[in-house]
Amino acid sequence: MLNITDTKVRIVKKDDSKLKAIASIIVDDCFVIHDIKVIEGNDEVFIAMPSRKTPDGEFKDIAHPINTETRELIKSNVISAYHKALTEEE
């Protein structure tokens, strides 16, 4: 199982944007994933993994979990760190 050893969150301060933060996670103290986006949805915030725009305008993930269990672990870790960063900012 994936072991997230550190999470950094940078709050994005744009009132008119659904993008709320950018996060990085460190896995097992030896691998980092940057540019995980925290996005405001209709009911709650969610994460979007790092991606790039293809020539036809579609976005493709650069790195992403391949199973639900790992996706949920990353999601809960990043969103928890996001809420903590919001609290510390106040």
CORJOCOR-V922853 format. One record per helix or strand. SS is the DSSP state (hx for helix, st for strand). FROM is the first residue (numbers start at 1). LEN is the number of residues. Records with the same first field share a line. If there is no record, write none. Layout:
BEGIN
SS->FROM-LEN + FROM-LEN
END
This chain:
BEGIN
st->4-8 + 19-9 + 31-10 + 45-4 + 51-3 + 59-3
hx->68-22
END
